[in-house]
Amino acid sequence: MDLKSFQELKNEWDALLSRLTNDFGLEPDLQAVLFLIGVQELGQGAKDFSKQEKQDLMHIAICRILSEFGYYRLLGLDEEGWPHWQHVKALPKLTLKEQDILLKRGALSYFKKEVGFFSPDHN
């Protein structure tokens, strides 16, 4: 990733965090952003989730994000409305930083497409 692309990603990520901070009152980290995506994908609204459900919501978010890159495919919903995903191709070996960048890119794409968030250049 070149320096310009990295700076653009950082600017968009910072703008997303700023917006979420304004909306929710606390500055989220990547895990909190994944949790929000998982709640959105579940579609059951905000409620108290068990520790296991919170982990499941983050898994849903990661699968949803990685589906944009062709790594997962939605199989459908179970009887309780929880989405289930199928792993369809292996992820390349990535460093932790590369994993972080991939998830941030996917989260930004998700918020742009599904929630209507636009980068600072488009507001």
N, C-alpha and C positions, 0 to 999 in steps of 0.2 A: 504494500500500500504506500503510495507516495505521500509526501508531506502535505500537499494540498488536499488530497482525499481524506487524510487523517484529520486535518484541521476542520474540514467541512463536517465530518462525522462528529467530531467533538462539539462543534457549534450547534449542530442540530440536537445532539444528545443533551447538551446543557439547556437548550431552549425547551426541550420536552420536560426535563426535570424541573425547570422553573415553572412551567405551566402546571405540572402535577403538584408542585409545592403550593402554588396559589389555590388550586382546586381542593387540596386535602389538608393543607396546613403543616405538613411535614415533608422534608426533602427526602424523596425515595432514593434507594440505590437500585442496582440492576435486579436484585431479588424481589424487591417490592414492585418493580415494574412488571416482572414476570407474573407475580401474584395477581396484579390488576388485570393483566391479559387473560390469565386463567379464569378469573371471576367473570370477565366479559364473555369469554368463550362458553363457560358453563351456562350463562344466561339465567341464573336463578336469583340475581341481585345480591346485594350485600347482606350478609348474615354471619353469625358466629360459625366458624369452621373449626373442626378438630385439627390437631397437629398433623395427622395423616392426610386429612382432606386438603390442608394447606400445601403439603408436599405434592399431592396429586394435582392440585391446581397449577403449581409451578411446572409439573411434568406436562400437563395439557398445553401450557403456554409455550414450552420449549418445542413440543411436537408441532404446534400450530406455526410457530416461527420457522422451524426447519422444513415444514411442508412447502413453504414458499421457494425453497432452494431444491426441492425434489427429494428430500431425505425421508419424509413421512407422508402417509396418505391417510385421510380420515376414513375409518371403517363405518362409523355410525355412532349412535347413542345407545346406551344401555337403558334398562327399564326405569332407572332413576334420573335419566337425562344427562348422564355424564358421557362426554365424547371419548371414543377409543380410537387409537391410531395404530397404523402398521408401519414398521420400519421397512423402507423399500430399497435404500441403498446406503452403503457405509459412508460415514463421514471421513474425510481425509484426516490424517494425523495433524493435529493443530496444537500449538503451544497454548498456554492459558490465556495469553494476551490475544492470540488469534481467535480463540473461542469467545472471549469477551467482545471482540470487534464483530464477529459474526452474529452473536446474540443482540448486540446493540443495533446493528444494521437491520436485523429482522424485526426488532421491536419498533424501531422508527418506521419501517415500512408498514407494520401492522397499524400503528397509530395514524399514519397518513391515510391508509385505505379504509380502515374499519371505524375510526373515531373522528376522522376529519382534521387531524392535526397537520399543520403545514409548517415547514421550516421558517425561520425568521425572514428569509428572503421572499417568502410568498405571503406573509401576513400583511 
